[in-house]
Amino acid sequence: MTRASISISPPNDEWIQSQIESKEFSSRSEVVNDLIRKARKEQDEIETIRAALIEGEESGTSTRTPDEIINSVIEKRRKNGTL
């Protein structure tokens, strides 16, 4: 694993220490790695949403009614197990 030296502001250091003291994490490295994982996941989600928005804009105006769109989404989610 790569080692790195970083500077942390006092309020952030206090927060990191509180996470360790609460037994949520056992080291500063665990706290920092968890924050990075969460930031990466959030960035991936934003990129997915951005791509969907671009796809929607490029697809043009729909001829379906709002009810047809809603029912289509419900059916799709039922099929893929997210509803």
N, C-alpha and C positions, 0 to 999 in steps of 0.2 A: 504494500500500500504506500502511496506517496505521502511524504510528510511535508507540511507547510507551516510557516510561521506567519501568523496574522495579528494585527492590532485590533483590539475590541474596545469600544468606548465603555466607560464605567457603568452607565445604566444597562448596557447590553451584557456586560460581564456579570453584573448582579443578577440579571434575569437568568443567564446560563447557570450560574451557581445555584439559584433557587430551584432550577430543574433537576440538578444533580442531588441537592439536599432532599427534594421531594421523592427521591428514588425512582423518578421517571426515567432518568438516564444515569449511567454510571461514570461518564466522563465527558469532558468538553468536546472531544472528538465526536462522540455519539450525538450530542446536541447539534453540532454544526452539520454533520452528515445528514441528520434528519431534516434540518431546515433546507438543505440543498435538495434533498429528494422531493420535499414538498414543493419547492420552487420549480423544480424541473417538471413535476406532474402538472402544476398549475400552468406552466408555459405550454406544455403539450395540449392541455385542454383548451387554452386560448387559441392555439394554432388550429385545432380541430374546428372550433366554432368559426374562426375566421375563414377557413376553407369552405365550410358549409354556407356561410353568408355570401362568399364570392360565387359559389356554385349557384345559389339561389338567384343572385342578381343577374348572372349570365344566362340563366334559363328563361328569363323573360316573364311576362305576366301570365298568371295561371287563368285558365278558363273554368276551373272548378269552383264550386260554391264553398263558403267557409265550412258548412256541414260535411261536405265531401272530403275536404282536407282533414278535418278533425277525425272523421271515421277512418280515413286512410292511415293516419298516424296511430290510432288505437289498434287497428288490425295489424299493422306492421309490428308494433310493440308486443302484441299478443303472440305473434309468430316467433319473435326472437327472444321471448321470455322476460322482457323488461316491464311487463304490465301484469 
